Amino acid sequence: MVKSEAFESYMNDVLGLLFFVLLTIGIFIRLKMLSKPQKRTEAEFERGVAESASMLGAGMNALQEALDPAAARAKEVQMQMKEGRYNKKKREGKANGEVLSEENND
């Protein structure tokens, strides 16, 4: 009976070692597959570059807005000023919703 316990312990060790060896080999093979360059046309490459740059920029903008809300508001105000919409108010009452700027407030 002592012999069978020793054999079971030995088999458990062998199976554990075999598992880690196969895992290491699998990781190595997968990394080799990932390191091979993909065959793409020039148009596919250009499209990928344009998409990744825009996604990276969008991600960075979202992160910046989350970290600094005042900067996000400042960027929004700058866009409104460029479009000429900043500080414009709708006049209520007799003007029936006419849009007037603060300078022309009669």
C-alpha positions as a Markdown table, in Angstrom:
| # | Residue | x | y | z |
|---|---|---|---|---|
| 1 | Met | 0.0 | 0.0 | 0.0 |
| 2 | Val | 2.9 | 2.4 | 0.6 |
| 3 | Lys | 4.1 | 1.8 | -2.9 |
| 4 | Ser | 0.7 | 2.8 | -4.4 |
| 5 | Glu | 0.7 | 6.1 | -2.5 |
| 6 | Ala | 4.2 | 6.9 | -3.7 |
| 7 | Phe | 3.1 | 6.1 | -7.2 |
| 8 | Glu | 0.0 | 8.3 | -7.0 |
| 9 | Ser | 2.1 | 11.2 | -5.7 |
| 10 | Tyr | 4.6 | 10.7 | -8.5 |
| 11 | Met | 1.9 | 10.6 | -11.1 |
| 12 | Asn | 0.3 | 13.8 | -9.7 |
| 13 | Asp | 3.7 | 15.5 | -10.0 |
| 14 | Val | 4.2 | 14.3 | -13.5 |
| 15 | Leu | 0.7 | 15.4 | -14.6 |
| 16 | Gly | 1.2 | 18.9 | -13.0 |
| 17 | Leu | 4.6 | 19.2 | -14.7 |
| 18 | Leu | 3.1 | 18.1 | -18.0 |
| 19 | Phe | 0.3 | 20.7 | -17.7 |
| 20 | Phe | 2.8 | 23.5 | -17.2 |
| 21 | Val | 5.0 | 22.3 | -20.0 |
| 22 | Leu | 2.1 | 22.2 | -22.5 |
| 23 | Leu | 0.9 | 25.6 | -21.3 |
| 24 | Thr | 4.3 | 27.1 | -21.9 |
| 25 | Ile | 4.5 | 25.5 | -25.3 |
| 26 | Gly | 1.0 | 26.8 | -26.2 |
| 27 | Ile | 1.9 | 30.3 | -25.1 |
| 28 | Phe | 5.1 | 30.2 | -27.1 |
| 29 | Ile | 3.4 | 29.0 | -30.3 |
| 30 | Arg | 0.6 | 31.6 | -29.9 |
| 31 | Leu | 3.2 | 34.4 | -29.5 |
| 32 | Lys | 5.0 | 33.2 | -32.6 |
| 33 | Met | 1.7 | 33.3 | -34.6 |
| 34 | Leu | 1.0 | 36.8 | -33.4 |
| 35 | Ser | 4.5 | 38.1 | -34.3 |
| 36 | Lys | 4.1 | 37.2 | -38.0 |
| 37 | Pro | 3.2 | 40.2 | -40.1 |
| 38 | Gln | -0.2 | 40.2 | -41.6 |
| 39 | Lys | -0.5 | 40.5 | -45.4 |
| 40 | Arg | -2.6 | 43.5 | -46.2 |
| 41 | Thr | -3.0 | 45.8 | -49.1 |
| 42 | Glu | -2.0 | 49.4 | -48.9 |
| 43 | Ala | -5.6 | 50.6 | -48.7 |
| 44 | Glu | -6.3 | 48.3 | -45.8 |
| 45 | Phe | -3.2 | 49.5 | -44.0 |
| 46 | Glu | -4.2 | 53.2 | -44.5 |
| 47 | Arg | -7.7 | 52.5 | -43.3 |
| 48 | Gly | -6.4 | 50.8 | -40.2 |
| 49 | Val | -4.0 | 53.6 | -39.4 |
| 50 | Ala | -6.8 | 56.2 | -39.8 |
| 51 | Glu | -9.2 | 54.2 | -37.6 |
| 52 | Ser | -6.7 | 53.5 | -34.8 |
| 53 | Ala | -5.6 | 57.2 | -34.7 |
| 54 | Ser | -9.1 | 58.4 | -34.4 |
| 55 | Met | -10.0 | 55.8 | -31.8 |
| 56 | Leu | -6.9 | 56.7 | -29.7 |
| 57 | Gly | -7.8 | 60.4 | -30.0 |
| 58 | Ala | -11.4 | 59.8 | -29.0 |
| 59 | Gly | -10.3 | 57.7 | -26.0 |
| 60 | Met | -7.8 | 60.3 | -24.9 |
| 61 | Asn | -10.5 | 63.1 | -25.2 |
| 62 | Ala | -13.0 | 61.0 | -23.2 |
| 63 | Leu | -10.4 | 60.4 | -20.5 |
| 64 | Gln | -9.4 | 64.1 | -20.3 |
| 65 | Glu | -13.1 | 65.1 | -20.0 |
| 66 | Ala | -13.6 | 62.6 | -17.2 |
| 67 | Leu | -10.5 | 63.8 | -15.3 |
| 68 | Asp | -11.0 | 67.6 | -15.8 |
| 69 | Pro | -14.6 | 68.6 | -16.4 |
| 70 | Ala | -13.6 | 72.3 | -16.5 |
| 71 | Ala | -11.4 | 71.7 | -19.5 |
| 72 | Ala | -14.4 | 70.0 | -21.2 |
| 73 | Arg | -16.6 | 73.0 | -20.5 |
| 74 | Ala | -13.9 | 75.3 | -21.8 |
| 75 | Lys | -13.6 | 73.3 | -25.0 |
| 76 | Glu | -17.4 | 73.4 | -25.4 |
| 77 | Val | -17.4 | 77.2 | -25.0 |
| 78 | Gln | -14.6 | 77.6 | -27.5 |
| 79 | Met | -16.6 | 75.6 | -30.1 |
| 80 | Gln | -19.6 | 77.8 | -29.4 |
| 81 | Met | -17.6 | 80.9 | -29.9 |
| 82 | Lys | -16.2 | 79.7 | -33.2 |
| 83 | Glu | -19.8 | 78.9 | -34.3 |
| 84 | Gly | -21.0 | 82.3 | -33.1 |
| 85 | Arg | -23.5 | 80.8 | -30.6 |
| 86 | Tyr | -22.0 | 81.8 | -27.3 |
| 87 | Asn | -24.0 | 84.2 | -25.1 |
| 88 | Lys | -27.0 | 84.3 | -27.5 |
| 89 | Lys | -30.3 | 84.3 | -25.8 |
| 90 | Lys | -33.9 | 83.8 | -27.0 |
| 91 | Arg | -36.0 | 86.8 | -26.2 |
| 92 | Glu | -39.3 | 85.8 | -24.7 |
| 93 | Gly | -42.5 | 87.7 | -24.9 |
| 94 | Lys | -43.3 | 90.1 | -27.7 |
| 95 | Ala | -40.3 | 89.0 | -29.9 |
| 96 | Asn | -41.7 | 85.5 | -30.3 |
| 97 | Gly | -38.4 | 83.7 | -29.7 |
| 98 | Glu | -36.2 | 85.9 | -31.9 |
| 99 | Val | -32.5 | 85.2 | -31.4 |
| 100 | Leu | -30.6 | 88.2 | -30.3 |
| 101 | Ser | -27.0 | 88.6 | -29.1 |
| 102 | Glu | -26.2 | 90.4 | -25.9 |
| 103 | Glu | -24.8 | 93.4 | -27.9 |
| 104 | Asn | -28.1 | 94.0 | -29.7 |
| 105 | Asn | -30.3 | 93.6 | -26.6 |
| 106 | Asp | -32.9 | 96.4 | -27.2 |
